[in-house]
Amino acid sequence: MAQLFYKHGAMNSGKSIEILKVAHNYEEQDKPVIIFTPSIDTRDEIGYISSRIGLKRKATAIYGDTNLYELVKDHSPKPYCVLIDEVQFLKKEHVLQLTKIVDELAIPVMGFGLKNDFQNELFEGSRYMLIYADKIEEMKTICWFCHKKAIMNLRVDENGQPIYTGEQIHIGGNDSYYPVCRKCHANPPL
């Protein structure tokens, strides 16, 4: 039975490496998958998923007007699974298209991404994944500063100083964000 999965975690929790691993496992058994990534993610280049450990793979870029349901429905061969990286950047209509892929095409969908932004607000895609997902799983990592579980993302400037205001979306990696616990988010030991 196909389901919509949402796997979320703070920065550095292994989301991108997990999506690449899942794709490899399907494809090793000659079961094709479709991998999507939002076009807003330009860390490497548009239409690529890359992990911090150096693995990189081409993916189909999602733009504001992309209809994921139609792309998957018309895809040949029929995929065994649909994988989405950086699902937090999706719009509500994209998440609803993912539910149609599961419900009407009977294809499982796995979305990987952040739950909350640096101000601890939900992203649009995260909000609707939390509402519509059949299964929700947290991917864990440890705080950048202490031994506790990281549940938040601390944005920092070029000097490593915390930033608590600004635009919700700022694409970056370890140069811009640290995975942190609640205590270190409020009072980082910098």
Salt bridges, closest charged atoms under 4 A:
GLU18 OE1 - LYS21 NZ 3.23
GLU27 OE2 - ARG57 NH2 2.62
GLU28 OE2 - HIS24 NE2 3.75
ASP41 OD2 - ARG43 NH2 3.06
ASP44 OD2 - LYS56 NZ 3.56
GLU45 OE2 - LYS56 NZ 3.30
GLU70 OE1 - LYS73 NZ 3.33
ASP74 OD1 - LYS73 NZ 3.72
GLU86 OE2 - ARG43 NH2 2.53
GLU124 OE1 - LYS91 NZ 3.83
GLU137 OE1 - LYS7 NZ 3.67
GLU138 OE1 - LYS149 NZ 2.94
